[in-house]
Each structure stands twice: as structure tokens, then as C-alpha cells.
Amino acid sequence: MEPNIVVKVYEPSDYEKVLSFLQSVHSLNEIEDDLFENAILILKDEIVVGMITFELFRNKALIRYFIFDKDVDQKYLYEMYQKYFDSLRSKDIKRVFVIINNDGIKEMFANLGFIEFPKEDFFLTEESILNSKYKDATVLIYELEH
């Protein structure tokens, strides 16, 4: 029987499913559940197998959790991106940033239209990224069309 796969906007009733999914990610040191409300989820038979969410900095979105199981079909990842970008547009957000440390992920974001952003011009808060633990990371940006 084919699995039931759904891409959807997070709802409060999804909280336990999202928490369980993130707890299974060994590389996460902490889980920030205040980010759940901005999430787009991929559910396979009611179990979270992928998600993307963001937090806002100066009316710019910074992708935070972008996690998915290795066996998630790319068409569902692209559907997740479309819903994610639609959600950002509905909030009148024009720029999306992502900080990455992995060249494979960089290529995937480039395929989605992200381009490199000068690190010296990127500030997380009042601090330049060059003075943070992300100083060796790559910053990418996507300009949303409205």
C-alpha cells in the first residue's frame, strides 16, 4: 500500500509529532519549539519526515530547521519549498537567508535560486557573522518576488 504523504503548514496539533522528529536528530543540541509555528512539514503516514522553518531578523527570514529523512522524494521537498515561500510572501517577507556549512546543501539551495551573500554585510543581531561561531560558514540569500 502506498504511504500517505502530505506537505502542510504546521498546526498546534502537530506539536508532539514535530518534537518527536527533532528529538531523533542527533546533531541538534537543543530544540527551539517557538520556531514550530513558522514550519512547513512533510508527513508520511502522520509521521514527520521533513520540515523547514525560520525566524525573523529585521523583517528578513533566516532558515533554521531544514531537516528531512534521506528517503524523502525530491518532489515533496520542492512542494515544501513552495509552501514555505508562499508562507513568507503572505507575511510580506522579501529576503530569505540561510547559513550553511555543507557544500552539498549549498548546491541544493543554489538549484532553488539562492545566491551567495557577502558575509561582511550579514549581521545576526548587532554582531557581524564574521565575529560569530558561523564565521567559516557560507551565507546564501533568496529574494522573494511578490
N, C-alpha and C positions, 0 to 999 in steps of 0.2 A: 504494500500500500504506500502511495506517495505521501511524504511528510507534508503537513500543512505549514507553509512558510508565509509569514506576514511581516510587512515593513510598516511600522506605525509610530506615531508620536507618543511619547511617554505619558502615561496617566498614573495618578497616585496608586491605583490598584496594582500597578506593575512593580511597586517598590521592592517587595521581597524577591521577585524574580531577578531584578537588576542587582540587588545586593548579593544574591547568591552567585550570579555570573561574575561580578567583580571580585568576590572573595576567592574565586577559583583562579584568578590571575596572580601568579606568584610574584611577579615583578612589581606589583603595587604595594607600596609601603603603607598607605592609608587610603581610605575611601571617603570622598567628599560627597555626601549624599545631597547637599544643596545644589549640586550640578545636575541631578537627575531630571529636574523639571524642564531642562532645555534639551533633553535627549530624544534621539530618534533610535528606535530599536528594530532589530531583526529577531523575530521569534520563530522557532521551529518547534511545532507541536507544543506551543505555550512555554517553551524554554528559551531564554535569551541566548542567542548565539552571536550577536553583534550589536554594537552601539556606537554612536558618536554624540558628543555633547560639547558645550562651550561655556566659557564665562566671558563676561563683558569687561573691557578696559576702555574707558573713554569712547564709548559707542563703537568699539571695534570688538569683534568676536575672536577669541583665542580658543582653538580646538583643544580640548582637554582629553577626555576619554575617547579614543578612537581604537576600538578593540573588536576583533572578530575571530571566530574559530577558523582554522585553516581551510576547512572544507566548505565554507560558505561560497556559493556560486557568485561570480562577479556581477551578474545581473542584479542580484539583491543588494550588493554593495552600491552599485550605481543608483538603484532606486532609493536606497538610504540617503545617498548624497543629494539627490533631487529633493527629497522631503526636507532634508537639513537646510539646503539653500532656500527653499520656499519658506521655511520657518524663519530664517534670518531676514528675508525680504519683508515678511509680514511684520517684523519688528523694526523695519527701516534701518537695518544694519547694512552698510555698504562695503566693509572690508573685513576679510577673514584671514587670520594669521594662524600658522602652525609652526611649532618649534620641533625640529626632528634631529635625531642622531643616527639615522639608519638610511643608507643610500638606496636600499630597495624601496623603502617607504617614500623617499624623495621622488623616485621615478614615478611611483603611482600618483602622487599629488601633482607632479608635472603633467601627467596624462590627463588630469582633471582640469588643467588650466592654471594651476598655481605657478608663480614665478618667484625667483629669489628676491628677498628684500634686504637692503643693506643693514647689517647688524648694528652698526654705529647709530642708526636712526631709530632703533627699536628699544622702547622702554617698557618694562613690565609694570612698574609703578613709577616712582621717581628715579629709579635706578636703571642705568643702561644694562642691557643684556650682557655687554662685554665685562661687566663687573659682577656677574652672577654665576651660578653653577652651570648655566647654559652657554657660557662664553664660547665653547667649541662646537655648539650646535649650528644648524642651518635654520634660518627664518625664511619662510615662504609666505606669500600673500596671494589672495584671490580677490579681485574686485568684482563685486556683485552688480549685475545690471538690474535696474528696476523697471 
